[in-house]
Amino acid sequence: MDKSKYSWSLINNNISDNDKESLSNFILNSDRFTNGPKVRKFEEIWSRWLGVKHSVMVNSGAMANYLSIAVVKEYKGFEGEIIVPPIGWVSDISSVLNHGFIPVFSDVELGTLSLNYESVKDAVNDRTMGIVIVHCLGFDAISEKLIRFIKERNLIFIEDCSECHGAKHNNDKLGTFGDMSCFSFYYGHHMTTIEGGMVCTNDDSIYELLKLYRSHGLTREATDSLKKKFSQEYQTLNPLFTFAVPGYNIRSTEINAVLGLEQIKRLDSNIIQRRRNLTLWLDNLSPAKYFTDFKIKGNSSFALPLILLEKSETVFKNVQNVLQNEGVEFRVGTAGGGNQVLQPYLQNYKYKVVGKLNNANHIHHYGLYIGNHPELKEKQIINLCSKLNEC
């Protein structure tokens, strides 16, 4: 179906005329465009908004994943296992593989589309170095029991918050519970910098490592004390060209940060409307036909989920036909195309599966999501639910 025919697209253009004016003014009046003061200002404002000490802006949410796993390697060594969910984005897994760790998959629960305490507990062993929790579609996957278990096992805890900007567990935002949290600002997310991402932490040492890995491993952005340490230990090296870690070049540009500084001003109001849309969606779907018992408390609803209760290819095909006829864009398998274990990129790498991935497979074959935009009208949502209930 041609994208121009969608009356309800997966992604709406959320770059306003004011955003464009701010970008134009910056480009016309600035003489610095690479990582600089605008990036640092956005990092500071984002940290205050989220409730963390430190944030490091990078060029994508995917590279935020890579940065976080690089830190695991610095702390835990060069081999071991990291527990990951089968429902998530490819970079949640590829970052583990490409840093030499073994991804260990355990099943998700339907209520959050994420790992929970039981699935994590079953997957942990003496080789486990860390865990990645993905807060899929804006649902809260945190529990006190899970947090306590992770701390008891001394695991590095990474939250992937790419789809949950502003979601909360109790009164704290998701992204403040892990040792690190990763965010994406890709076009069409809760807010956008066109391309961009952020890694957040409350740990000063992790923060220093994140900055090093972001920019080639160079010590230029390090604290004065760290610079002094390396200059004393490596006196034959030029301090401007001392590479402390095998880093990447994944810096953002000032242009991306300028857009982020504008977008964050309306982030909270957009999240409120997204939550309202999700509640309306679930209240009007038939609980006899679709799974509606999601953990909605504290959500920030990245998209509207639609998962059949029963396994029926005929009904699922009818659902897709209704969406196509109504001009509604959708993605089968929810986040990342469904069960990552089924993807071809894994086949040449070592990985493990603990237990049966029954829920992940059900989501893969009988689940999808559609776009959730602040601009959606109540009548649109109710009318579509009515048609879907007839499938």
C-alpha positions in Angstrom: 0.0 0.0 0.0 1.4 3.4 -1.0 2.4 5.4 2.1 0.5 8.5 0.8 -2.8 6.5 1.1 -2.5 6.0 4.8 -5.0 8.0 6.7 -3.5 6.7 10.0 0.2 6.4 9.5 2.7 4.6 11.8 4.8 7.8 12.2 3.5 11.4 12.0 5.7 14.3 11.2 6.4 15.7 14.6 8.8 18.5 13.5 6.9 21.8 13.8 7.4 25.1 12.0 9.0 26.4 15.2 11.4 23.6 15.2 12.4 24.4 11.6 12.8 28.1 12.5 15.1 27.3 15.4 17.2 25.0 13.2 17.4 27.6 10.4 18.4 30.4 12.9 21.1 28.2 14.4 22.5 27.2 11.0 22.6 30.8 9.8 24.2 32.2 13.0 26.5 29.5 14.2 30.0 28.6 13.2 30.2 25.3 15.1 28.2 22.3 14.0 29.9 19.2 15.5 29.5 18.0 19.1 29.7 21.2 21.3 27.8 23.5 23.6 24.3 22.8 22.3 24.9 19.0 22.8 26.1 19.7 26.4 23.1 21.9 27.1 20.7 19.2 25.8 22.4 16.6 27.8 22.0 18.7 31.0 18.3 19.5 30.3 17.6 15.9 29.5 19.3 14.7 32.7 17.1 17.1 34.8 14.0 16.0 33.0 14.7 12.3 33.5 16.1 12.6 37.0 19.7 11.3 36.5 23.2 12.8 37.1 24.7 12.3 33.7 23.6 11.9 30.1 25.8 11.3 27.0 24.3 12.1 23.6 25.2 9.9 20.6 24.1 9.6 17.0 21.4 7.0 17.4 19.6 4.8 19.9 21.3 1.8 18.4 24.7 3.2 19.3 23.5 4.0 22.7 23.0 0.2 23.0 26.6 -0.4 21.8 28.0 2.2 24.2 26.3 0.5 27.2 27.6 -3.0 26.3 31.1 -1.5 25.8 30.9 -0.4 29.5 29.9 -3.9 30.5 33.0 -5.2 28.9 35.2 -2.7 30.8 33.7 -3.8 34.1 33.1 -7.5 33.6 35.8 -8.7 31.2 35.8 -10.0 27.6 33.5 -13.0 27.8 30.3 -14.1 29.4 26.6 -14.0 29.0 24.1 -11.2 28.9 20.3 -11.8 29.3 18.2 -10.2 26.6 14.6 -10.3 25.6 13.5 -11.9 22.3 11.1 -8.9 21.7 13.1 -5.8 21.1 15.3 -4.1 18.5 18.2 -5.8 16.7 20.8 -3.5 18.3 19.8 -4.9 21.8 21.2 -8.2 20.5 23.9 -7.1 17.9 25.6 -5.0 20.5 26.0 -8.0 22.7 27.2 -10.2 19.9 29.7 -7.7 18.5 31.3 -7.2 21.9 32.0 -10.9 22.3 29.2 -11.8 24.7 26.7 -14.5 24.4 23.0 -13.3 24.3 20.7 -15.5 26.5 17.1 -15.3 25.5 14.2 -15.9 27.9 10.5 -15.4 27.3 8.6 -12.2 27.9 5.3 -11.7 29.6 2.3 -10.4 27.6 1.4 -7.7 30.1 4.5 -5.7 29.4 6.0 -7.5 26.3 9.2 -7.6 28.4 11.3 -9.9 30.6 10.2 -10.2 34.2 11.6 -11.6 37.4 10.8 -15.2 36.7 12.3 -15.2 33.2 15.4 -13.5 34.4 15.9 -15.8 37.4 15.7 -18.8 35.2 18.3 -17.5 32.8 21.0 -16.4 35.3 24.1 -18.5 36.0 27.7 -17.9 37.1 28.6 -16.6 33.6 25.9 -13.9 33.6 27.5 -10.4 33.4 24.4 -8.2 32.8 20.8 -7.9 31.8 19.0 -5.8 29.2 15.4 -4.9 29.9 13.5 -3.4 27.0 10.4 -1.4 28.0 8.5 -2.3 24.9 5.9 0.1 23.5 6.2 2.3 26.6 5.1 -0.3 29.2 6.8 -0.5 32.6 8.8 -3.7 33.0 10.3 -2.9 36.4 9.4 -4.7 39.6 11.0 -4.4 43.1 11.6 -8.1 43.0 13.5 -7.9 39.8 15.6 -4.9 41.0 16.5 -6.7 44.2 17.5 -9.9 42.4 19.7 -8.0 39.9 21.5 -6.2 42.8 21.9 -9.5 44.7 23.6 -11.1 41.7 25.8 -8.1 41.1 24.7 -7.8 37.4 25.0 -4.7 35.3 21.5 -3.6 34.6 20.7 -1.8 31.3 17.3 -0.3 30.5 16.4 0.2 26.9 14.0 3.1 27.0 13.8 3.8 23.3 10.0 3.4 23.3 9.2 4.6 26.8 10.2 8.3 27.2 8.5 9.6 30.3 7.0 6.3 31.5 7.2 5.7 35.2 7.5 3.0 37.8 5.8 4.4 40.9 7.0 8.0 40.9 10.3 7.6 39.1 10.8 7.7 35.4 12.0 4.5 33.6 15.6 5.0 32.8 16.6 5.8 36.4 16.6 2.2 37.7 19.5 0.7 35.8 23.2 1.2 35.9 22.7 2.7 32.4 19.7 3.5 30.3 19.4 4.0 26.5 17.1 6.3 24.6 16.4 6.8 21.0 15.4 10.1 19.4 14.7 8.6 16.0 12.1 10.3 13.8 8.6 9.3 15.0 9.5 8.5 18.6 8.0 10.4 21.5 10.4 13.2 20.5 13.0 13.4 17.8 16.4 14.8 16.9 15.9 13.2 13.5 18.7 10.7 14.3 20.0 10.6 17.8 20.2 8.8 21.1 21.3 9.1 24.8 22.9 7.0 27.4 22.1 8.0 31.0 23.7 7.0 34.3 24.1 8.1 37.9 27.5 6.6 38.2 30.5 9.0 37.7 32.9 6.3 36.6 30.5 4.9 34.0 29.9 8.5 32.8 33.6 8.9 32.1 33.8 5.7 30.2 30.7 6.6 28.1 32.4 9.9 27.0 35.6 8.1 26.2 33.9 5.5 24.1 31.7 8.1 22.3 34.7 9.9 20.8 37.4 7.4 19.6 38.5 6.7 23.2 40.2 10.1 23.3 40.9 11.6 26.7 40.1 15.1 25.5 36.6 15.1 27.1 37.8 13.3 30.3 38.0 15.0 33.7 41.3 16.9 34.5 42.2 14.2 37.0 41.8 11.4 34.4 43.8 13.4 31.8 46.5 13.8 34.3 46.5 10.1 35.2 47.0 9.1 31.5 49.6 11.8 30.8 51.7 10.7 33.7 51.4 7.0 32.8 52.0 7.5 29.1 54.5 10.3 28.9 55.7 9.5 25.4 52.1 10.2 24.1 50.7 13.5 22.9 47.9 14.3 25.5 45.6 15.4 22.6 46.0 12.0 21.0 45.8 9.6 23.9 43.3 6.9 23.3 42.3 5.4 26.6 39.8 2.8 25.3 39.0 1.3 21.9 36.2 3.8 21.2 33.9 4.7 18.4 33.0 7.9 16.6 29.4 8.2 17.5 29.1 11.9 18.5 26.0 13.8 17.8 25.9 17.1 15.9 24.9 20.5 17.3 22.0 20.5 14.8 20.5 17.4 16.4 20.8 18.9 19.8 19.1 22.2 18.8 16.1 20.2 17.6 16.1 18.2 20.9 16.1 21.4 22.9 12.9 22.5 21.1 11.2 19.1 21.1 11.6 18.4 24.8 9.4 21.5 25.6 6.3 19.6 24.4 7.3 16.1 25.4 5.2 15.9 28.6 2.0 17.1 27.0 2.5 14.6 24.1 2.9 11.8 26.6 -0.3 12.7 28.3 -2.2 12.4 25.1 -0.5 9.1 24.1 -1.6 7.6 27.5 -5.2 8.8 26.9 -5.2 7.2 23.4 -3.9 3.9 24.8 -6.6 3.8 27.5 -9.3 4.5 25.0 -7.9 1.9 22.6 -7.8 -0.9 25.2 -11.2 0.1 26.7 -12.9 -0.3 23.3 -11.2 -3.5 22.0 -13.0 -6.8 22.7 -11.2 -8.6 25.6 -12.8 -11.8 24.3 -10.8 -11.5 21.0 -7.7 -9.4 21.9 -5.3 -9.3 24.7 -6.1 -6.1 26.7 -4.6 -6.9 30.1 -1.5 -4.8 29.7 0.3 -3.2 32.7 -0.8 0.4 31.8 0.1 2.1 35.0 2.8 4.6 34.4 3.0 3.9 30.6 3.9 6.4 27.9 2.5 4.4 25.0 4.9 4.4 22.0 2.3 2.6 19.9 -1.1 0.8 20.1 -0.7 -3.0 20.5 -3.0 -5.5 18.9 -2.5 -9.2 19.9 -5.0 -12.0 19.3 -5.9 -14.1 22.3 -6.2 -17.2 20.2 -4.0 -18.6 17.5 -5.9 -18.1 14.3 -4.3 -17.2 11.0 -7.7 -16.5 9.5 -8.7 -14.0 12.1 -5.2 -12.4 12.0 -5.5 -12.0 8.2 -8.9 -10.5 8.6 -7.5 -8.0 11.1 -4.8 -7.0 8.6 -7.4 -6.6 5.9 -9.5 -4.3 8.1 -6.4 -2.1 8.8 -5.5 -2.0 5.1 -9.0 -1.1 4.1 -9.2 1.7 6.7 -5.8 3.1 5.6 -4.1 2.2 8.9 -0.4 1.5 8.7 0.8 -1.3 11.0 3.8 -3.5 11.8 3.4 -7.3 12.4 5.3 -8.7 15.4 5.4 -5.4 17.3 8.8 -4.0 18.3 11.7 -5.0 16.0 9.6 -7.4 13.9 8.8 -9.9 16.6 11.0 -12.7 18.0 14.6 -11.9 17.4 15.6 -15.5 17.8 14.0 -16.2 14.4 16.2 -13.7 12.6 19.0 -14.8 10.2 21.7 -12.6 11.7 21.9 -14.9 14.8 22.6 -18.1 12.9 26.4 -17.7 12.7 26.8 -16.7 16.3 26.6 -18.5 19.6 23.4 -17.8 21.6 21.2 -19.5 24.2 17.5 -19.9 24.7 16.2 -20.7 28.2 12.9 -22.4 28.3 10.2 -22.0 25.6 9.5 -18.7 24.0 5.8 -19.2 23.8 4.7 -15.6 24.4 7.4 -14.2 22.1 6.3 -16.6 19.3 2.7 -15.7 19.9 3.5 -12.0 19.6 5.6 -12.7 16.5 2.8 -14.6 14.7 -0.4 -13.0 16.0 0.6 -9.5 17.2 1.1 -6.1 15.6 1.0 -2.5 16.5 -0.3 0.7 14.9 0.8 4.3 15.4 -0.2 6.4 18.4 -0.1 10.1 17.8 -1.1 13.0 20.0 -3.2 14.2 17.0 -5.5 11.1 17.0 -9.2 11.8 17.5 -11.3 9.9 20.0 -13.8 9.0 17.2 -11.0 7.6 15.0 -9.9 5.2 17.8 -13.5 4.1 18.7 -14.5 3.5 15.1 -11.4 1.4 14.3 -11.9 -0.7 17.5 -15.5 -1.4 16.5 -14.5 -2.7 13.1 -11.7 -4.8 14.5 -14.1 -6.3 17.0 -16.1 -7.7 14.1 -13.2 -9.7 12.8 
